């Protein structure tokens, strides 16, 4: 088993809070993780009808019969259970006694914040990061390999080919998770929506245009985007609103949490097809943004990430807000450094009064350099924040 980078922080905070919660997309490894780091805990899954029935009908009996602690998988299926956990946590005052997991972030977190505020340490677990696999037998490929394959653990430990894994994943996600959140009679329309979103990775979100393409109104598009965010399939990167001038664009950009899923939705069947695909640069940008996000999630922190663009086309792909400082990052998939790669960073430095030493250019090559215009890092040696 690959050691997950988030493990250390979970164990640390399990010694300080009575409840630990772990959310993330389906098959990101939540169950494997918590069962590995809490091996003596009783494990129950509320996806199993008998366990769910007992939790719903007799919560007190359900929460008895364990000594070390209890792991409750997909806890959002029985919302009433959270109030009983609150009472027990307050009465017993045992840190780390309850470990809860959930793959529907909104439903899960709604109950966590309502019933367990101040009693719970919250973690988001995404699929593997490159850092977690780079020193294994899986860590010696070029970046196109990882864009196409993605990072869901089952692809690695079961050696499943992406064209076999992702269509089943998408079908399961739409038929199980999506239907729990909204009454969609035509799931094929939602799957078409997923494909349209994949084709717009790294682009400004235009609800009206997406709605026109699908024949639905923009309110439905907005609701469906919320579903993608709830299930940790996609997210919106917000623009940085600092008013350096009055021409700042204020529309978010769309990304997926896993590029392998996006490649499948785009109809990419093998790594070679990626080379000539129109979305290759956007997928590379997506990869870098998410890999940097995983650094923060794996330390139990919410990343403060933004992008910046003005109406004249000047842009910085990513701004990391950390420790009261901004770190501008430009992302280019090309393997050969070009002086034009630094132009967006140069413009933003002059506008914002920032120092180039805090800026990064991440690209598809292999050089690791500290230049006068920015620090250059290859795709497999991303900058690290001591979070």
C-alpha positions in Angstrom: 0.0 0.0 0.0 1.2 3.5 -0.9 1.4 5.6 2.2 -0.9 8.6 1.9 0.6 12.0 2.7 -2.5 13.0 4.6 -2.1 10.2 7.2 0.3 12.0 9.5 -2.0 15.0 9.9 -5.1 12.8 10.5 -3.4 10.9 13.2 -2.1 14.1 14.8 -5.6 15.7 15.0 -7.3 12.4 16.0 -5.4 13.0 19.2 -7.0 16.4 19.7 -10.6 16.0 18.5 -13.3 13.3 19.3 -14.4 13.1 15.6 -12.3 13.0 12.4 -14.1 13.3 9.1 -12.6 12.4 5.7 -14.4 13.4 2.5 -13.5 13.2 -1.1 -14.5 11.7 -4.5 -15.6 8.1 -4.7 -12.7 5.7 -5.0 -10.1 8.2 -3.9 -9.0 5.7 -1.2 -10.9 7.0 1.9 -11.9 3.7 3.3 -8.5 2.1 2.6 -6.8 5.0 4.3 -8.8 5.1 7.5 -8.8 1.3 8.0 -5.1 1.3 7.5 -4.3 4.1 10.1 -7.0 3.0 12.6 -6.7 -0.8 12.3 -8.2 -1.7 15.6 -11.4 0.3 15.0 -14.7 -1.3 14.3 -15.7 -0.7 10.7 -19.3 -0.2 9.3 -20.5 1.0 6.0 -23.9 2.7 5.7 -24.0 1.7 2.1 -24.9 -1.8 3.4 -28.7 -2.0 3.9 -28.5 -3.9 7.3 -26.1 -1.4 8.8 -28.1 1.5 7.5 -31.3 0.1 8.8 -29.9 -0.4 12.3 -28.4 3.1 12.3 -31.7 4.6 11.3 -34.0 2.5 13.6 -31.8 2.3 16.7 -28.8 4.7 16.6 -27.9 4.0 20.2 -27.6 0.2 19.6 -25.7 1.0 16.4 -23.1 3.0 18.3 -22.4 0.3 20.9 -20.2 -2.7 20.7 -16.7 -1.2 20.1 -13.8 -0.5 22.3 -11.0 1.4 20.5 -13.2 3.4 18.2 -15.5 3.2 15.2 -15.2 4.0 11.5 -18.5 4.9 9.8 -18.3 4.9 6.1 -20.6 7.1 4.0 -22.1 8.6 7.2 -24.3 11.0 5.3 -26.8 8.3 4.5 -28.1 8.5 8.1 -28.2 12.2 9.0 -29.8 11.5 12.3 -26.8 9.7 13.5 -24.7 12.9 13.8 -26.7 14.2 16.8 -26.1 10.9 18.7 -22.4 11.1 17.9 -22.4 14.7 19.3 -23.9 13.5 22.5 -21.5 10.7 22.9 -18.5 12.9 22.0 -19.5 15.4 24.7 -20.2 12.8 27.3 -17.1 10.6 26.9 -14.6 13.2 25.8 -12.4 10.6 24.1 -10.3 12.1 21.3 -10.3 10.1 18.0 -13.2 7.9 18.9 -15.3 8.5 15.8 -14.0 8.4 12.2 -16.5 9.4 9.6 -16.2 9.3 5.8 -18.4 10.6 3.0 -18.3 11.1 -0.8 -21.1 13.6 -1.0 -19.4 16.7 0.3 -22.4 19.0 0.7 -24.7 16.4 2.4 -21.9 15.2 4.6 -20.5 18.6 5.6 -24.0 20.1 6.2 -24.5 17.5 9.0 -20.9 17.9 10.3 -21.2 21.6 10.6 -24.7 21.5 12.1 -24.0 18.8 14.8 -20.3 18.5 15.3 -18.9 22.0 15.0 -15.9 22.4 17.3 -15.7 18.6 17.8 -14.4 17.5 14.4 -11.2 17.7 12.3 -12.1 17.9 8.7 -10.0 16.4 5.8 -10.4 16.2 2.1 -8.8 13.2 0.4 -8.2 13.4 -3.4 -6.8 10.6 -5.5 -3.0 9.9 -5.4 -0.7 12.9 -5.9 2.3 12.5 -8.1 4.5 13.0 -5.0 2.9 9.9 -3.4 3.8 7.7 -6.4 7.0 9.3 -7.7 9.3 7.0 -5.8 7.4 3.8 -6.7 7.5 1.7 -9.9 4.7 3.9 -11.2 6.6 7.2 -11.0 8.9 7.1 -14.0 6.6 8.1 -16.9 6.3 11.4 -18.9 3.6 13.9 -17.9 1.3 12.9 -20.7 1.0 9.4 -19.2 -0.4 10.9 -15.9 -2.7 13.3 -17.7 -4.3 10.4 -19.5 -4.2 7.9 -16.7 -5.2 10.1 -13.7 -4.5 9.2 -10.1 -7.4 7.1 -8.8 -5.8 4.3 -6.7 -7.6 1.4 -8.3 -5.9 2.2 -11.6 -2.6 1.5 -10.0 -3.1 -1.3 -7.4 -5.5 -3.2 -9.7 -3.7 -2.3 -12.9 -6.9 -1.3 -14.7 -6.6 0.5 -18.0 -8.2 4.0 -18.0 -10.7 3.1 -20.9 -12.0 0.3 -18.7 -12.1 2.3 -15.4 -13.5 5.7 -16.2 -16.7 4.8 -18.2 -17.8 2.6 -15.3 -16.8 5.3 -12.8 -18.9 7.9 -14.7 -21.9 5.6 -14.9 -21.8 4.7 -11.2 -21.3 8.4 -10.3 -24.3 9.6 -12.3 -26.6 6.7 -11.5 -25.9 6.7 -7.7 -24.6 10.1 -6.5 -26.2 12.5 -9.0 -29.7 11.0 -8.5 -29.3 11.4 -4.7 -29.0 15.1 -5.1 -31.3 16.0 -7.9 -34.2 14.5 -9.8 -32.7 14.1 -13.3 -34.9 11.9 -15.5 -32.4 11.9 -18.4 -29.0 10.9 -17.1 -27.6 11.0 -20.7 -28.1 14.8 -20.6 -26.1 15.0 -17.5 -23.3 12.9 -19.0 -23.3 15.2 -22.0 -23.0 18.1 -19.5 -19.9 16.4 -18.1 -18.4 16.1 -21.5 -19.1 19.8 -22.3 -17.4 20.8 -19.0 -14.4 18.7 -19.8 -14.0 20.5 -23.1 -14.0 23.8 -21.1 -11.2 23.0 -18.6 -9.3 26.2 -17.7 -11.8 28.4 -19.4 -14.1 31.1 -17.9 -17.5 29.6 -17.0 -20.2 30.7 -19.3 -23.5 29.4 -17.9 -25.6 30.7 -20.8 -23.4 29.1 -23.5 -23.3 25.8 -21.8 -27.1 25.9 -21.4 -27.5 26.7 -25.1 -25.3 23.8 -26.1 -27.4 21.5 -23.9 -30.8 23.0 -24.4 -31.3 23.9 -20.8 -31.5 27.2 -18.8 -28.6 28.7 -17.0 -30.1 28.0 -13.6 -30.0 24.3 -14.4 -26.4 24.6 -15.5 -25.6 26.3 -12.2 -27.3 23.6 -10.2 -25.5 20.9 -12.1 -22.1 22.6 -11.6 -22.9 22.6 -7.9 -23.4 18.8 -8.1 -20.0 18.3 -9.7 -18.5 20.3 -6.8 -20.4 18.5 -4.2 -19.1 15.1 -5.4 -15.5 16.3 -5.8 -15.6 15.9 -9.6 -14.9 19.5 -10.6 -14.3 22.9 -9.0 -14.3 26.5 -9.8 -11.1 28.6 -9.5 -12.1 32.0 -8.4 -10.5 35.2 -9.8 -8.4 37.4 -7.7 -10.4 40.6 -7.0 -7.7 43.0 -5.9 -8.6 46.1 -7.8 -5.3 46.9 -9.5 -7.3 48.4 -12.2 -11.0 48.5 -13.3 -10.7 45.9 -16.0 -10.3 42.8 -13.9 -12.5 39.9 -15.0 -14.5 38.4 -12.2 -15.8 35.1 -13.7 -14.4 31.8 -12.3 -12.6 29.1 -14.3 -13.5 25.4 -14.4 -11.2 22.5 -13.6 -11.6 18.8 -12.8 -10.1 17.1 -9.7 -8.7 14.3 -11.9 -7.3 14.7 -15.5 -7.8 11.1 -16.3 -11.6 11.5 -15.8 -11.5 14.6 -18.0 -9.6 12.7 -20.7 -12.2 10.0 -20.7 -15.0 12.5 -21.0 -13.1 14.1 -24.0 -13.0 10.7 -25.7 -9.2 10.3 -25.5 -8.6 6.6 -25.7 -4.8 6.4 -25.3 -1.8 8.5 -24.3 -0.8 9.1 -28.0 -4.1 10.8 -28.8 -3.3 13.3 -26.1 -0.3 14.7 -28.0 -2.4 16.3 -30.8 -5.5 17.1 -28.7 -6.7 20.7 -28.5 -7.1 20.4 -24.7 -3.6 19.1 -23.9 -2.4 22.5 -22.6 -5.5 22.9 -20.5 -5.2 19.4 -19.1 -1.6 20.1 -18.1 -2.6 23.3 -16.4 -5.4 21.4 -14.6 -2.8 18.8 -13.4 -0.5 21.4 -11.9 -3.3 23.3 -10.1 -4.7 20.1 -8.5 -1.3 18.8 -7.6 -0.6 22.0 -5.7 -4.0 21.8 -4.1 -3.2 18.3 -2.8 -0.3 19.8 -0.8 -2.6 21.9 1.2 -5.4 19.3 1.6 -2.9 16.7 2.8 -2.0 19.1 5.7 -5.7 19.6 6.6 -5.8 23.1 5.1 -8.1 24.8 2.6 -5.9 26.1 -0.3 -6.4 29.8 -1.1 -5.9 29.6 -4.8 -7.0 32.2 -7.5 -6.2 33.3 -11.0 -5.9 36.8 -12.4 -6.9 38.1 -15.8 -7.8 41.6 -17.1 -9.9 42.5 -20.1 -6.8 43.1 -22.2 -5.8 39.5 -22.0 -3.0 39.8 -19.4 -3.2 36.7 -17.2 -1.6 34.7 -14.4 -2.7 31.1 -14.4 -2.6 30.7 -10.6 -2.1 32.8 -7.5 -1.3 31.0 -4.2 -2.2 33.1 -1.2 -0.2 31.8 1.7 1.2 33.4 4.8 0.0 36.8 3.8 1.9 36.7 0.5 1.0 36.1 -3.1 2.9 33.6 -5.2 2.1 34.0 -8.9 2.4 30.9 -11.1 2.5 30.6 -14.8 1.9 27.1 -16.3 3.1 26.0 -19.8 2.9 22.5 -21.2 5.8 23.1 -23.6 9.1 21.2 -23.0 11.3 24.0 -24.2 11.6 27.2 -22.3 10.6 30.4 -24.2 11.1 33.9 -23.0 7.4 34.7 -23.8 6.4 32.2 -21.1 7.3 34.9 -18.5 5.3 37.8 -20.1 2.2 37.4 -17.9 4.3 37.2 -14.8 6.3 40.3 -15.8 3.1 42.3 -16.3 1.6 41.2 -13.0 4.8 41.9 -11.0 4.8 45.5 -12.3 1.1 46.0 -11.6 1.1 44.4 -8.1 4.6 45.5 -7.0 5.7 41.9 -6.3 9.1 40.4 -6.4 10.0 37.8 -9.1 11.7 35.7 -6.5 8.2 34.7 -5.3 7.0 33.7 -8.7 7.1 30.4 -10.5 7.0 29.2 -14.1 6.0 25.5 -14.2 6.5 23.8 -17.6 6.7 20.4 -19.3 10.4 20.2 -19.4 13.1 19.1 -17.0 15.1 22.2 -16.0 15.1 23.5 -12.4 16.3 27.1 -12.5 16.1 30.3 -10.5 15.9 33.1 -13.0 15.6 36.9 -12.6 12.0 36.8 -14.0 10.8 33.8 -12.0 11.8 30.4 -10.5 11.5 27.7 -13.2 10.3 24.3 -12.1 9.6 21.2 -14.1 6.2 19.4 -13.9 7.6 16.7 -11.6 9.3 19.0 -9.1 6.6 21.5 -8.1 7.2 24.2 -5.6 6.5 23.2 -2.0 5.0 25.4 0.7 5.8 24.5 4.3 2.2 24.3 5.3 
